[in-house]
Amino acid sequence: MQQYFVVQANTYAEAERKARAEYGEHLTILMHETVKIPGGFLNLFSKEGVKLTGIIPFRDKKEPLYLPQSKVQMNTWPPKEHLNFVAEKEKVLAMAREASFPKEPSFPKEPSLPRESSKDALFRKDQGSELKEVLTLVKNIGEKLDSAAGLQEIHPTLKRIDDLLILNDFSPSYRSAMLDKIQKEITLAGLNNIDAVQDKVLQWIGESVKIYENDRFKVRPRIMILVGPTGVGKTTTIAKLAANFGINEKGRHKRNVVLLTIDAYRIGARQQLEAYGGVMEFPCFSVSDYDELKKVIAVNTEGTDLFLIDTMGKSPRDMVQLGEMKQFLDACGALAEIHLVIAATTKSSDLAEIFKNFEFFDYKSVIVTKMDETMRFGSIIGTLSEKAKAVSYITTGQKVPTDIKKASAIQFLINLEGFKINRIKLEERFPEKRQAEMQRWR
């Protein structure tokens, strides 16, 4: 009857040494798993260890094996199908040993006989072919066992970090890159400090968020164009930018701003922008073609510091309409800045398509809106990182002009779910521009 053993220890190596010391060097280890080993007062301080389960080799009947009943389980584990696999494995290994050390064949005394010579040659040919097949089988079994062991031995800290990244909707490629970086940068001993690892991961996530820094009036007039899908809040964002760029803390104009819209299709688009312009006392124009846009800019260039241009929302799949809009906007000249507006609520699969299909606009930055409407920012962070795009502004509501900020990495980090946020450390690493500074935009 087949006999099995179960051994527990703090580490795999320790458990294996213990098993071989008790049951002999020729035992077969079937599987290992992570278990809790009781310890301390009332077992309150248990720790993780390793449990090995395996087969005790058969011995000669003259050498009976006396084992403690607690260490031997008779026909209870492993399941029948696992034993079949083990039996097949042992059979293959036996074949490999036999094929590797073949007995010397007895050749006939008269090797000149054709029949005997052909038989010997066929024997040697078949033997070599069989040996190759056996060794291939052994190699495949070893690779599968190594692969299974690798999956079981993932460090709990890596598993925890991966769970947090999944919770925050980071893409599989971003998660894989982050876990690879952890394993390269942090030692095995360092992985035991989960809080320190989380701090490091937050720092790396923050570093992957590129911030748009070229926010100065190098030329006048400065022309900023907002493009993006329908419903992401481009018109409201235009009004917020106008208020913060053009009006000081006392409500007086500090720059001359002109508002334009080429969104002649959406009902109320022109009226909405004109209403904002009327409150802030900034001129507002609606244009319908290339020539009209070029003319309005030329006529109002003198004395204007900033043109803010609102565009119609376009489906990222409608490449014809996107191409037509791009030709329309070429009337603004080569120095115009195009900024892509996306909503933080957008699905990760749609984000990738939006970034790709608006690429030929050569947009300078990304403006992320509706940050207050979601709790998952991993898809935004991951797409920005993978596409190597900088983020310039974020909006957190509908209020004009307050619900807009210059982007900073910390604004994404403090909203990540599940992580222990050490805000003091994050603010030291990623200084955030305060809301009071919004009124002092350059």
C-alpha positions as CSV (number, residue, x, y, z in Angstrom):
1,M,0.0,0.0,0.0
2,Q,1.3,3.5,-1.0
3,Q,2.4,5.7,2.0
4,Y,2.5,9.4,2.1
5,F,4.0,12.0,4.4
6,V,3.2,15.6,5.4
7,V,5.8,17.9,6.8
8,Q,5.6,21.6,7.8
9,A,8.4,24.1,8.3
10,N,9.1,27.8,8.0
11,T,10.6,27.6,4.5
12,Y,10.5,25.2,1.6
13,A,14.2,24.3,2.0
14,E,13.8,23.6,5.7
15,A,10.7,21.4,5.1
16,E,12.6,19.4,2.4
17,R,15.6,18.8,4.7
18,K,13.2,17.7,7.5
19,A,11.4,15.3,5.2
20,R,14.5,13.7,3.8
21,A,16.0,13.3,7.2
22,E,12.9,11.5,8.5
23,Y,11.9,9.5,5.4
24,G,15.0,9.1,3.3
25,E,16.7,10.7,0.4
26,H,14.6,8.9,-2.2
27,L,11.2,10.3,-1.3
28,T,9.1,12.0,-3.9
29,I,7.6,15.5,-3.2
30,L,4.2,15.8,-4.8
31,M,3.2,19.4,-3.9
32,H,3.9,22.3,-1.5
33,E,1.6,25.0,-0.3
34,T,1.7,28.0,2.0
35,V,0.1,27.5,5.5
36,K,-0.2,29.2,8.8
37,I,2.1,27.7,11.5
38,P,0.7,28.3,15.0
39,G,3.0,30.0,17.5
40,G,3.1,32.2,20.5
41,F,0.7,32.6,23.4
42,L,-2.7,30.9,22.5
43,N,-1.4,30.7,18.9
44,L,-2.0,34.4,18.5
45,F,1.2,34.9,16.7
46,S,1.0,32.4,13.9
47,K,3.3,33.0,10.8
48,E,3.4,31.7,7.3
49,G,5.2,28.5,6.5
50,V,5.4,25.7,4.0
51,K,3.7,22.3,4.0
52,L,5.2,19.5,1.8
53,T,3.2,16.4,0.8
54,G,4.8,13.4,-0.9
55,I,5.3,9.7,-1.3
56,I,7.5,7.5,0.9
57,P,9.5,5.1,-1.3
58,F,8.8,1.3,-1.1
59,R,11.2,-0.7,0.9
60,D,12.1,-4.4,1.1
61,K,9.7,-6.5,3.1
62,K,12.6,-7.4,5.4
63,E,13.0,-3.8,6.3
64,P,9.6,-2.8,7.8
65,L,8.9,0.9,8.0
66,Y,7.6,2.2,11.3
67,L,6.2,5.7,11.0
68,P,4.2,7.8,13.5
69,Q,0.5,7.6,12.5
70,S,0.3,11.4,12.6
71,K,2.8,11.6,9.8
72,V,1.4,8.9,7.5
73,Q,-1.9,9.1,5.6
74,M,-3.1,5.9,4.0
75,N,-5.0,6.4,0.8
76,T,-6.6,9.7,1.9
77,W,-4.5,12.1,-0.1
78,P,-3.7,12.9,-2.8
79,P,-6.7,12.4,-5.0
80,K,-6.8,9.4,-7.4
81,E,-6.2,11.5,-10.5
82,H,-3.1,13.1,-8.9
83,L,-1.7,9.6,-8.1
84,N,-2.2,8.6,-11.7
85,F,-0.1,11.5,-12.7
86,V,2.6,10.6,-10.2
87,A,2.6,7.0,-11.3
88,E,3.1,8.1,-14.9
89,K,5.9,10.4,-13.8
90,E,7.7,7.6,-12.0
91,K,7.2,5.3,-15.0
92,V,8.7,7.9,-17.3
93,L,11.7,8.5,-15.0
94,A,12.3,4.8,-14.8
95,M,12.3,4.5,-18.5
96,A,14.8,7.4,-18.7
97,R,17.2,5.8,-16.3
98,E,17.0,2.5,-18.1
99,A,17.5,4.1,-21.5
100,S,20.4,6.2,-20.2
101,F,22.2,3.1,-18.9
102,P,21.4,0.3,-21.4
103,K,22.7,-3.2,-20.9
104,E,25.4,-4.1,-23.2
105,P,23.8,-6.1,-26.1
106,S,25.2,-9.6,-26.8
107,F,26.4,-9.5,-30.4
108,P,26.7,-12.8,-32.3
109,K,30.1,-14.4,-32.8
110,E,29.7,-14.1,-36.6
111,P,28.9,-10.5,-37.2
112,S,29.2,-11.1,-41.0
113,L,25.7,-12.7,-41.1
114,P,23.4,-10.2,-42.7
115,R,20.3,-11.1,-40.6
116,E,22.0,-10.6,-37.3
117,S,23.7,-7.4,-38.3
118,S,20.4,-5.8,-39.5
119,K,18.7,-6.8,-36.2
120,D,21.5,-5.2,-34.1
121,A,21.4,-2.0,-36.2
122,L,17.6,-1.7,-35.8
123,F,17.9,-2.3,-32.0
124,R,20.4,0.6,-31.7
125,K,18.3,2.9,-33.9
126,D,15.1,2.2,-31.9
127,Q,16.9,2.6,-28.6
128,G,18.2,6.0,-29.6
129,S,14.8,7.2,-30.8
130,E,13.2,5.9,-27.6
131,L,15.8,7.7,-25.4
132,K,15.1,11.0,-27.1
133,E,11.3,10.7,-26.6
134,V,11.8,9.8,-23.0
135,L,14.1,12.7,-22.3
136,T,11.7,15.1,-24.0
137,L,8.8,13.8,-21.8
138,V,10.9,14.2,-18.7
139,K,11.8,17.8,-19.7
140,N,8.2,18.7,-20.3
141,I,7.1,17.3,-16.9
142,G,9.9,19.3,-15.2
143,E,8.9,22.5,-17.0
144,K,5.2,22.1,-15.9
145,L,6.2,21.4,-12.3
146,D,8.5,24.4,-12.2
147,S,5.7,26.6,-13.7
148,A,3.2,25.4,-11.1
149,A,5.7,26.0,-8.3
150,G,6.4,29.5,-9.5
151,L,2.6,30.4,-9.4
152,Q,2.3,29.1,-5.9
153,E,5.4,31.0,-4.6
154,I,4.3,34.6,-5.5
155,H,5.1,36.8,-2.6
156,P,2.1,38.0,-0.6
157,T,3.2,41.6,-1.0
158,L,3.3,41.3,-4.8
159,K,-0.2,39.8,-4.7
160,R,-1.5,42.6,-2.5
161,I,0.0,45.3,-4.8
162,D,-1.5,43.6,-7.8
163,D,-4.9,43.5,-6.1
164,L,-4.7,47.2,-5.4
165,L,-3.8,48.0,-9.0
166,I,-6.8,45.9,-10.2
167,L,-9.0,47.7,-7.7
168,N,-8.1,51.0,-9.3
169,D,-8.6,49.8,-12.9
170,F,-4.9,49.8,-14.0
171,S,-4.4,48.0,-17.3
172,P,-2.8,44.5,-17.3
173,S,0.3,45.9,-19.1
174,Y,0.7,48.7,-16.5
175,R,0.3,46.2,-13.6
176,S,2.8,43.8,-15.2
177,A,5.4,46.5,-15.6
178,M,4.9,47.7,-12.0
179,L,5.3,44.2,-10.6
180,D,8.5,43.7,-12.7
181,K,9.9,46.9,-11.3
182,I,9.1,45.9,-7.7
183,Q,11.0,42.6,-8.2
184,K,14.0,44.4,-9.7
185,E,14.2,47.3,-7.3
186,I,13.1,45.8,-4.0
187,T,14.9,43.0,-2.2
188,L,13.2,39.9,-0.9
189,A,13.6,41.2,2.7
190,G,12.2,44.5,1.6
191,L,9.1,42.9,0.4
192,N,8.2,42.0,3.9
193,N,7.5,45.6,4.7
194,I,4.2,46.1,2.9
195,D,3.9,49.8,3.9
196,A,7.3,50.7,2.5
197,V,6.5,48.9,-0.7
198,Q,3.2,50.7,-1.1
199,D,5.0,54.1,-0.6
200,K,7.4,53.1,-3.3
201,V,4.7,52.0,-5.7
202,L,2.8,55.3,-5.1
203,Q,6.0,57.2,-5.9
204,W,6.5,55.3,-9.1
205,I,2.9,55.8,-10.1
206,G,3.3,59.5,-9.5
207,E,6.4,59.6,-11.6
208,S,4.6,58.0,-14.5
209,V,2.2,61.0,-14.6
210,K,3.8,63.6,-16.8
211,I,2.7,67.2,-16.2
212,Y,2.5,69.8,-18.9
213,E,4.8,72.7,-18.0
214,N,4.7,74.9,-21.1
215,D,1.9,77.2,-19.8
216,R,3.3,80.6,-20.5
217,F,2.4,83.5,-22.9
218,K,5.5,83.3,-25.0
219,V,3.7,84.8,-27.9
220,R,0.7,87.1,-28.1
221,P,-2.0,86.4,-28.9
222,R,-1.8,82.9,-27.5
223,I,-4.3,80.5,-29.1
224,M,-5.7,77.5,-27.2
225,I,-8.0,75.0,-28.9
226,L,-9.9,72.3,-27.0
227,V,-10.9,69.1,-28.9
228,G,-12.4,65.9,-27.7
229,P,-15.4,63.6,-27.8
230,T,-19.0,64.8,-27.2
231,G,-20.0,65.3,-23.6
232,V,-16.6,65.7,-21.9
233,G,-17.2,69.3,-20.8
234,K,-15.2,71.3,-23.3
235,T,-17.4,74.4,-23.2
236,T,-17.5,74.6,-19.4
237,T,-13.7,74.1,-19.3
238,I,-13.3,77.0,-21.8
239,A,-15.2,79.3,-19.4
240,K,-13.1,78.2,-16.5
241,L,-9.9,78.8,-18.4
242,A,-11.1,82.2,-19.5
243,A,-11.9,83.2,-15.9
244,N,-8.6,82.1,-14.4
245,F,-6.5,83.5,-17.2
246,G,-8.4,86.7,-17.7
247,I,-9.7,87.9,-14.3
248,N,-7.8,88.6,-11.1
249,E,-8.7,88.2,-7.4
250,K,-10.7,91.5,-7.4
251,G,-12.8,90.6,-10.4
252,R,-11.0,92.9,-12.8
253,H,-9.6,92.0,-16.2
254,K,-5.9,91.2,-16.2
255,R,-5.8,89.9,-19.8
256,N,-7.9,90.4,-22.9
257,V,-9.5,87.1,-23.8
258,V,-11.6,86.3,-26.8
259,L,-13.9,83.3,-26.9
260,L,-14.7,81.5,-30.2
261,T,-16.9,78.4,-31.0
262,I,-17.0,76.4,-34.1
263,D,-19.7,74.1,-32.6
264,A,-22.6,75.1,-34.8
265,Y,-24.3,71.7,-34.6
266,R,-25.0,71.3,-30.9
267,I,-28.1,73.0,-29.7
268,G,-27.3,75.8,-27.4
269,A,-23.5,75.6,-27.8
270,R,-23.2,79.2,-29.0
271,Q,-25.7,80.5,-26.4
272,Q,-23.9,78.8,-23.5
273,L,-20.5,80.2,-24.5
274,E,-22.0,83.7,-25.1
275,A,-23.6,83.6,-21.7
276,Y,-20.2,82.9,-20.0
277,G,-18.6,85.6,-22.1
278,G,-21.3,88.1,-21.2
279,V,-20.8,87.5,-17.4
280,M,-17.0,87.9,-17.7
281,E,-17.3,90.7,-20.3
282,F,-15.2,88.9,-22.9
283,P,-16.2,89.1,-26.6
284,C,-17.6,85.8,-28.0
285,F,-17.8,84.8,-31.7
286,S,-19.3,81.8,-33.6
287,V,-17.7,80.8,-36.8
288,S,-18.7,78.2,-39.4
289,D,-15.8,77.8,-41.8
290,Y,-12.1,78.1,-42.3
291,D,-12.2,81.6,-43.9
292,E,-14.4,83.1,-41.2
293,L,-12.2,81.7,-38.4
294,K,-9.1,83.1,-40.0
295,K,-10.8,86.5,-40.4
296,V,-12.0,86.7,-36.8
297,I,-8.5,85.9,-35.5
298,A,-6.9,88.5,-37.8
299,V,-9.4,91.3,-36.9
300,N,-9.0,90.7,-33.1
301,T,-5.3,90.0,-32.9
302,E,-4.4,93.6,-31.9
303,G,-4.7,93.9,-28.2
304,T,-5.8,90.3,-27.5
305,D,-3.7,88.2,-25.1
306,L,-5.6,84.9,-25.5
307,F,-8.0,83.2,-27.9
308,L,-9.9,80.3,-26.4
309,I,-11.6,78.1,-29.1
310,D,-14.4,75.6,-28.4
311,T,-15.0,72.8,-30.9
312,M,-17.8,70.4,-31.7
313,G,-17.7,67.1,-30.1
314,K,-16.7,64.3,-32.5
315,S,-16.8,60.6,-32.3
316,P,-13.2,59.2,-32.3
317,R,-14.4,56.6,-34.8
318,D,-15.5,59.2,-37.4
319,M,-12.2,59.9,-39.0
320,V,-13.7,61.8,-41.9
321,Q,-15.3,64.4,-39.6
322,L,-12.1,64.6,-37.5
323,G,-10.1,65.3,-40.7
324,E,-12.5,68.0,-41.7
325,M,-12.3,69.7,-38.3
326,K,-8.5,69.5,-38.4
327,Q,-8.5,71.4,-41.8
328,F,-10.9,73.9,-40.3
329,L,-8.6,74.6,-37.3
330,D,-5.5,75.0,-39.5
331,A,-6.8,78.6,-40.0
332,C,-5.5,79.3,-36.5
333,G,-1.9,79.0,-37.6
334,A,1.1,76.8,-36.6
335,L,1.5,78.4,-33.2
336,A,-1.9,77.4,-32.0
337,E,-2.0,74.9,-29.0
338,I,-4.4,72.0,-29.3
339,H,-5.5,70.3,-26.0
340,L,-7.4,67.0,-25.9
341,V,-10.2,66.9,-23.3
342,I,-11.2,63.6,-21.9
343,A,-13.5,62.6,-19.0
344,A,-12.1,60.6,-16.1
345,T,-15.2,58.4,-16.3
346,T,-14.2,57.1,-19.8
347,K,-13.6,53.3,-20.0
348,S,-10.0,52.3,-20.5
349,S,-10.7,50.6,-23.9
350,D,-12.3,53.8,-25.2
351,L,-9.5,56.0,-23.8
352,A,-6.9,54.1,-25.9
353,E,-9.0,54.7,-29.1
354,I,-9.6,58.4,-28.3
355,F,-5.9,59.0,-27.7
356,K,-5.0,57.2,-30.9
357,N,-7.6,58.8,-33.2
358,F,-7.0,62.4,-32.1
359,E,-3.3,61.9,-32.5
360,F,-3.1,63.7,-35.9
361,F,-4.2,66.9,-34.2
362,D,-0.8,66.9,-32.5
363,Y,-2.3,68.0,-29.2
364,K,0.1,69.4,-26.7
365,S,-1.6,68.2,-23.5
366,V,-4.6,66.4,-22.0
367,I,-7.2,68.0,-19.9
368,V,-9.0,65.5,-17.6
369,T,-12.6,66.5,-16.6
370,K,-15.2,65.0,-14.3
371,M,-12.6,63.9,-11.7
372,D,-15.4,64.2,-9.1
373,E,-17.5,61.6,-10.9
374,T,-15.3,58.5,-10.5
375,M,-13.3,56.6,-7.9
376,R,-11.1,54.8,-10.4
377,F,-8.2,56.6,-11.9
378,G,-5.9,53.8,-12.9
379,S,-7.2,53.7,-16.5
380,I,-6.5,57.4,-17.0
381,I,-3.0,57.2,-15.3
382,G,-2.1,54.1,-17.3
383,T,-3.2,55.5,-20.7
384,L,-1.4,58.8,-20.1
385,S,1.8,56.9,-19.2
386,E,1.6,54.4,-22.1
387,K,0.9,57.1,-24.6
388,A,3.5,59.4,-23.1
389,K,1.1,62.3,-22.9
390,A,1.2,65.2,-20.4
391,V,-1.8,66.4,-18.4
392,S,-2.3,70.1,-18.0
393,Y,-5.5,70.7,-16.1
394,I,-8.1,68.7,-14.2
395,T,-11.7,69.7,-13.4
396,T,-13.7,68.6,-10.4
397,G,-17.2,70.0,-10.9
398,Q,-19.3,72.4,-12.9
399,K,-18.6,75.6,-10.9
400,V,-16.9,78.4,-12.8
401,P,-14.1,79.4,-12.2
402,T,-13.3,77.3,-9.0
403,D,-13.6,73.7,-10.1
404,I,-10.4,73.6,-12.2
405,K,-6.8,73.1,-11.2
406,K,-3.4,72.9,-12.8
407,A,-2.6,69.2,-12.8
408,S,-0.2,67.6,-10.4
409,A,0.6,64.0,-9.7
410,I,-0.6,64.2,-6.1
411,Q,-4.2,64.9,-7.3
412,F,-4.3,61.4,-8.9
413,L,-2.4,59.7,-6.1
414,I,-4.6,60.8,-3.1
415,N,-7.7,59.4,-4.9
416,L,-6.3,55.9,-5.4
417,E,-8.4,53.4,-3.5
418,G,-7.0,50.9,-1.0
419,F,-3.5,52.4,-0.7
420,K,-2.2,53.8,2.6
421,I,-1.7,57.4,1.7
422,N,1.1,59.3,3.4
423,R,0.2,62.8,2.2
424,I,3.1,64.5,3.8
425,K,5.6,62.4,1.9
426,L,3.6,62.7,-1.3
427,E,3.5,66.5,-1.0
428,E,7.2,66.6,-0.5
429,R,7.8,64.5,-3.6
430,F,5.1,66.1,-5.7
431,P,4.4,69.7,-4.7
432,E,0.9,70.7,-5.5
433,K,-0.2,74.2,-6.7
434,R,-2.8,75.5,-4.3
435,Q,-6.2,76.8,-5.4
436,A,-5.1,80.4,-4.4
437,E,-2.4,80.2,-7.1
438,M,-4.9,79.5,-9.8
439,Q,-5.7,83.2,-9.9
440,R,-2.0,84.0,-10.6
441,W,-1.7,81.9,-13.7
442,R,0.8,83.2,-16.1
